[in-house]
Amino acid sequence: MAYQFLLVEDDAEIREIIIDYFHEKSGGEFNIDAVESGSEGWQKCMGNEYDLVLLDIMLPEVDGFTLCRELRKKSDVPIVFITARHGVDDRLHGYRLGCDDYILKPFLLAELYAKAIALVKRAKGMVRNEMMIVGKIRLDPYRCTAYTEQVEVSLAPIEFALLKILMENSGRTVSRESLLIRVWGYDYEGNERVVDNHMKKLRKALGEASSQIKTVFKRGYKLEG
């Protein structure tokens, strides 16, 4: 079975590199439609069903954020932003709009390919509208809401992003370095203490359910049920 991908990228060289790499690695398992503008991307999505959308942000005619928001009104297709916009606010805005991952340029093709495969397999093996549930904590990744004991918890974007990563890795230790890269980006100039500071805020917001977040000495954090 071939998977259908949509690549919306205005840089012709990047489009060609991604298409060639994916075809070579998959042995033809992926069919990729590639367009250079947001409006073309929207038209493609109106007429086709895709298993994954790879989406630049700075696009002609319709920007990637707008396209992502409109797609989420009609589809749960996995969306990955591929962009040169490195700001924390941009990344968090992308997650709030419903993207599944956010990859910064320049990027490793092997990393993009691995994430694409993981997202497609996850989407094919689960109902994407279901809540993520670990112990007393429930999280809706597509409405960006979190609950403990059926009560909605008010979380700032960074705390929500941290909780989502911990829930995706329930029972496994997530290093401070990994959290720092995924939330703040590779180019962040601060140190890992910022992770600890925001984890304190997350624990405070979760109340009694905060006991599910365990500190793993000299390594990072783990969410337990």
C-alpha positions as a Markdown table, in Angstrom:
| # | Residue | x | y | z |
|---|---|---|---|---|
| 1 | Met | 0.0 | 0.0 | 0.0 |
| 2 | Ala | 1.4 | 3.4 | -1.0 |
| 3 | Tyr | 1.0 | 6.4 | 1.3 |
| 4 | Gln | -0.1 | 9.7 | -0.1 |
| 5 | Phe | 1.9 | 12.8 | 1.2 |
| 6 | Leu | 1.5 | 16.4 | 0.4 |
| 7 | Leu | 4.5 | 18.7 | 0.4 |
| 8 | Val | 3.8 | 22.5 | 0.4 |
| 9 | Glu | 7.2 | 24.3 | 0.0 |
| 10 | Asp | 8.1 | 27.3 | -2.2 |
| 11 | Asp | 11.8 | 26.4 | -2.4 |
| 12 | Ala | 12.2 | 24.2 | -5.5 |
| 13 | Glu | 15.5 | 22.7 | -4.4 |
| 14 | Ile | 14.1 | 21.7 | -1.0 |
| 15 | Arg | 11.1 | 20.1 | -2.7 |
| 16 | Glu | 13.3 | 18.1 | -5.0 |
| 17 | Ile | 15.6 | 17.0 | -2.2 |
| 18 | Ile | 12.8 | 15.8 | 0.0 |
| 19 | Ile | 11.0 | 14.0 | -2.8 |
| 20 | Asp | 14.2 | 12.2 | -4.0 |
| 21 | Tyr | 15.1 | 11.1 | -0.5 |
| 22 | Phe | 11.7 | 9.8 | 0.4 |
| 23 | His | 11.4 | 7.9 | -2.8 |
| 24 | Glu | 14.8 | 6.3 | -2.4 |
| 25 | Lys | 14.3 | 5.4 | 1.3 |
| 26 | Ser | 10.8 | 4.0 | 0.9 |
| 27 | Gly | 11.3 | 2.2 | -2.3 |
| 28 | Gly | 8.3 | 3.9 | -3.8 |
| 29 | Glu | 6.1 | 3.3 | -0.8 |
| 30 | Phe | 5.3 | 7.1 | -0.6 |
| 31 | Asn | 3.6 | 9.1 | -3.4 |
| 32 | Ile | 4.3 | 12.8 | -2.9 |
| 33 | Asp | 2.3 | 15.6 | -4.4 |
| 34 | Ala | 4.4 | 18.8 | -4.2 |
| 35 | Val | 3.2 | 22.4 | -4.7 |
| 36 | Glu | 4.8 | 25.7 | -4.0 |
| 37 | Ser | 2.0 | 27.9 | -2.6 |
| 38 | Gly | -0.5 | 27.7 | 0.2 |
| 39 | Ser | -3.5 | 28.2 | -2.2 |
| 40 | Glu | -2.3 | 25.2 | -4.3 |
| 41 | Gly | -1.9 | 23.2 | -1.1 |
| 42 | Trp | -5.5 | 24.0 | -0.1 |
| 43 | Gln | -6.8 | 23.0 | -3.5 |
| 44 | Lys | -4.9 | 19.7 | -3.3 |
| 45 | Cys | -6.4 | 19.0 | 0.1 |
| 46 | Met | -9.9 | 19.7 | -1.2 |
| 47 | Gly | -9.6 | 17.1 | -3.9 |
| 48 | Asn | -7.4 | 14.4 | -2.2 |
| 49 | Glu | -7.1 | 12.4 | 1.0 |
| 50 | Tyr | -3.5 | 12.5 | 2.4 |
| 51 | Asp | -1.7 | 10.5 | 5.0 |
| 52 | Leu | 0.7 | 13.3 | 5.9 |
| 53 | Val | 1.1 | 17.0 | 5.1 |
| 54 | Leu | 4.6 | 18.6 | 5.1 |
| 55 | Leu | 4.1 | 22.3 | 5.3 |
| 56 | Asp | 6.3 | 25.4 | 5.1 |
| 57 | Ile | 5.1 | 28.5 | 6.9 |
| 58 | Met | 6.3 | 31.4 | 4.7 |
| 59 | Leu | 4.4 | 30.6 | 1.6 |
| 60 | Pro | 3.0 | 32.6 | -1.3 |
| 61 | Glu | -0.7 | 33.6 | -1.3 |
| 62 | Val | -1.7 | 31.6 | 1.8 |
| 63 | Asp | 0.7 | 31.1 | 4.7 |
| 64 | Gly | 1.3 | 27.8 | 6.4 |
| 65 | Phe | -0.4 | 28.8 | 9.7 |
| 66 | Thr | -3.6 | 29.7 | 7.8 |
| 67 | Leu | -3.5 | 26.5 | 5.8 |
| 68 | Cys | -2.9 | 24.4 | 9.0 |
| 69 | Arg | -5.9 | 26.1 | 10.7 |
| 70 | Glu | -8.2 | 25.5 | 7.8 |
| 71 | Leu | -7.1 | 21.9 | 7.4 |
| 72 | Arg | -7.8 | 21.2 | 11.1 |
| 73 | Lys | -11.4 | 22.2 | 10.5 |
| 74 | Lys | -11.9 | 19.3 | 8.1 |
| 75 | Ser | -9.2 | 16.7 | 8.8 |
| 76 | Asp | -7.1 | 15.0 | 11.4 |
| 77 | Val | -4.3 | 14.4 | 8.9 |
| 78 | Pro | -0.8 | 14.5 | 10.5 |
| 79 | Ile | 0.8 | 17.9 | 9.8 |
| 80 | Val | 4.5 | 18.7 | 10.1 |
| 81 | Phe | 5.8 | 22.2 | 9.7 |
| 82 | Ile | 9.2 | 22.6 | 8.0 |
| 83 | Thr | 10.3 | 26.1 | 8.5 |
| 84 | Ala | 13.1 | 28.6 | 9.0 |
| 85 | Arg | 11.0 | 30.4 | 11.6 |
| 86 | His | 12.9 | 29.5 | 14.8 |
| 87 | Gly | 11.0 | 31.6 | 17.4 |
| 88 | Val | 9.4 | 29.9 | 20.4 |
| 89 | Asp | 6.2 | 31.8 | 19.8 |
| 90 | Asp | 6.0 | 30.5 | 16.3 |
| 91 | Arg | 6.5 | 26.9 | 17.4 |
| 92 | Leu | 3.9 | 27.1 | 20.1 |
| 93 | His | 1.5 | 28.8 | 17.7 |
| 94 | Gly | 1.9 | 25.9 | 15.3 |
| 95 | Tyr | 1.1 | 23.4 | 18.0 |
| 96 | Arg | -1.9 | 25.4 | 19.1 |
| 97 | Leu | -3.2 | 25.3 | 15.5 |
| 98 | Gly | -2.9 | 21.5 | 15.6 |
| 99 | Cys | 0.4 | 20.6 | 14.0 |
| 100 | Asp | 1.9 | 17.3 | 15.1 |
| 101 | Asp | 5.6 | 18.3 | 14.8 |
| 102 | Tyr | 7.7 | 21.4 | 14.0 |
| 103 | Ile | 11.1 | 20.9 | 12.2 |
| 104 | Leu | 13.5 | 23.7 | 11.8 |
| 105 | Lys | 15.6 | 24.4 | 8.7 |
| 106 | Pro | 18.3 | 23.4 | 8.1 |
| 107 | Phe | 17.2 | 19.8 | 9.0 |
| 108 | Leu | 18.4 | 16.3 | 8.7 |
| 109 | Leu | 16.6 | 14.4 | 6.0 |
| 110 | Ala | 16.9 | 11.2 | 8.0 |
| 111 | Glu | 15.1 | 12.9 | 11.0 |
| 112 | Leu | 12.3 | 14.2 | 8.8 |
| 113 | Tyr | 11.8 | 10.8 | 7.2 |
| 114 | Ala | 11.8 | 9.0 | 10.6 |
| 115 | Lys | 9.3 | 11.4 | 12.0 |
| 116 | Ala | 7.1 | 11.2 | 8.9 |
| 117 | Ile | 7.0 | 7.4 | 9.2 |
| 118 | Ala | 6.2 | 7.5 | 12.9 |
| 119 | Leu | 3.4 | 9.9 | 12.5 |
| 120 | Val | 1.8 | 8.0 | 9.7 |
| 121 | Lys | 2.0 | 4.7 | 11.6 |
| 122 | Arg | 0.6 | 6.4 | 14.7 |
| 123 | Ala | -2.3 | 7.9 | 12.8 |
| 124 | Lys | -3.1 | 4.5 | 11.1 |
| 125 | Gly | -3.1 | 2.7 | 14.4 |
| 126 | Met | -5.3 | 5.0 | 16.6 |
| 127 | Val | -8.3 | 7.2 | 16.6 |
| 128 | Arg | -6.7 | 10.7 | 16.6 |
| 129 | Asn | -9.7 | 12.4 | 18.2 |
| 130 | Glu | -9.4 | 10.4 | 21.4 |
| 131 | Met | -8.0 | 11.9 | 24.6 |
| 132 | Met | -4.5 | 11.1 | 25.8 |
| 133 | Ile | -5.0 | 9.7 | 29.3 |
| 134 | Val | -2.4 | 9.0 | 31.9 |
| 135 | Gly | -3.6 | 8.4 | 35.4 |
| 136 | Lys | -5.7 | 11.4 | 36.5 |
| 137 | Ile | -4.5 | 13.6 | 33.7 |
| 138 | Arg | -6.4 | 13.9 | 30.3 |
| 139 | Leu | -5.1 | 15.9 | 27.4 |
| 140 | Asp | -6.8 | 16.8 | 24.1 |
| 141 | Pro | -3.9 | 17.6 | 21.8 |
| 142 | Tyr | -6.2 | 18.9 | 19.0 |
| 143 | Arg | -8.2 | 21.3 | 21.2 |
| 144 | Cys | -5.2 | 22.1 | 23.3 |
| 145 | Thr | -7.0 | 21.5 | 26.6 |
| 146 | Ala | -6.0 | 19.5 | 29.7 |
| 147 | Tyr | -8.0 | 18.1 | 32.6 |
| 148 | Thr | -7.5 | 16.6 | 36.0 |
| 149 | Glu | -10.4 | 14.8 | 37.7 |
| 150 | Gln | -12.7 | 16.1 | 34.9 |
| 151 | Val | -11.8 | 19.7 | 35.7 |
| 152 | Glu | -10.1 | 21.8 | 33.0 |
| 153 | Val | -6.6 | 23.0 | 33.9 |
| 154 | Ser | -5.4 | 26.4 | 32.6 |
| 155 | Leu | -2.0 | 25.9 | 31.1 |
| 156 | Ala | 0.3 | 28.4 | 29.4 |
| 157 | Pro | 1.5 | 27.3 | 26.0 |
| 158 | Ile | 5.0 | 26.2 | 27.2 |
| 159 | Glu | 3.5 | 24.1 | 30.1 |
| 160 | Phe | 1.0 | 22.5 | 27.7 |
| 161 | Ala | 3.8 | 21.6 | 25.3 |
| 162 | Leu | 5.8 | 20.0 | 28.1 |
| 163 | Leu | 2.8 | 18.0 | 29.4 |
| 164 | Lys | 2.1 | 16.8 | 25.9 |
| 165 | Ile | 5.6 | 15.5 | 25.4 |
| 166 | Leu | 5.6 | 13.8 | 28.8 |
| 167 | Met | 2.2 | 12.1 | 28.0 |
| 168 | Glu | 3.5 | 11.0 | 24.6 |
| 169 | Asn | 6.4 | 9.3 | 26.5 |
| 170 | Ser | 4.4 | 8.0 | 29.5 |
| 171 | Gly | 6.5 | 5.7 | 31.7 |
| 172 | Arg | 9.7 | 6.8 | 30.0 |
| 173 | Thr | 12.3 | 9.3 | 31.1 |
| 174 | Val | 12.5 | 12.4 | 28.9 |
| 175 | Ser | 15.8 | 14.2 | 29.3 |
| 176 | Arg | 16.0 | 17.9 | 30.0 |
| 177 | Glu | 18.0 | 18.3 | 26.8 |
| 178 | Ser | 15.3 | 16.7 | 24.8 |
| 179 | Leu | 12.6 | 18.9 | 26.3 |
| 180 | Leu | 14.7 | 21.9 | 25.8 |
| 181 | Ile | 15.2 | 21.1 | 22.1 |
| 182 | Arg | 11.6 | 20.2 | 21.4 |
| 183 | Val | 10.0 | 23.2 | 23.1 |
| 184 | Trp | 12.7 | 25.9 | 22.8 |
| 185 | Gly | 14.6 | 24.8 | 19.7 |
| 186 | Tyr | 18.2 | 23.9 | 18.9 |
| 187 | Asp | 19.2 | 27.6 | 18.7 |
| 188 | Tyr | 18.0 | 28.4 | 22.3 |
| 189 | Glu | 20.9 | 30.1 | 24.1 |
| 190 | Gly | 19.7 | 29.5 | 27.7 |
| 191 | Asn | 20.4 | 26.5 | 29.9 |
| 192 | Glu | 18.4 | 23.5 | 31.1 |
| 193 | Arg | 17.2 | 25.3 | 34.2 |
| 194 | Val | 14.5 | 26.9 | 32.2 |
| 195 | Val | 13.0 | 23.4 | 31.9 |
| 196 | Asp | 12.9 | 23.0 | 35.6 |
| 197 | Asn | 11.3 | 26.4 | 36.1 |
| 198 | His | 8.5 | 25.7 | 33.7 |
| 199 | Met | 8.1 | 22.2 | 35.1 |
| 200 | Lys | 7.4 | 23.8 | 38.5 |
| 201 | Lys | 4.7 | 25.9 | 37.0 |
| 202 | Leu | 3.2 | 22.8 | 35.3 |
| 203 | Arg | 3.2 | 20.9 | 38.6 |
| 204 | Lys | 1.5 | 23.8 | 40.4 |
| 205 | Ala | -1.2 | 24.0 | 37.7 |
| 206 | Leu | -1.9 | 20.2 | 37.9 |
| 207 | Gly | -2.5 | 20.3 | 41.7 |
| 208 | Glu | -2.7 | 16.8 | 43.3 |
| 209 | Ala | -2.1 | 15.2 | 39.9 |
| 210 | Ser | 1.4 | 16.7 | 39.9 |
| 211 | Ser | 2.6 | 13.7 | 41.9 |
| 212 | Gln | 2.5 | 11.8 | 38.6 |
| 213 | Ile | 5.5 | 13.8 | 37.3 |
| 214 | Lys | 8.6 | 12.2 | 38.7 |
| 215 | Thr | 12.0 | 13.9 | 38.7 |
| 216 | Val | 14.7 | 11.5 | 37.5 |
| 217 | Phe | 17.9 | 12.5 | 39.2 |
| 218 | Lys | 20.5 | 14.1 | 36.8 |
| 219 | Arg | 18.4 | 13.0 | 33.8 |
| 220 | Gly | 15.0 | 14.6 | 33.4 |
| 221 | Tyr | 11.4 | 13.8 | 34.0 |
| 222 | Lys | 8.9 | 11.0 | 33.7 |
| 223 | Leu | 5.1 | 10.9 | 33.8 |
| 224 | Glu | 3.6 | 7.9 | 35.6 |
| 225 | Gly | 0.0 | 6.7 | 35.7 |
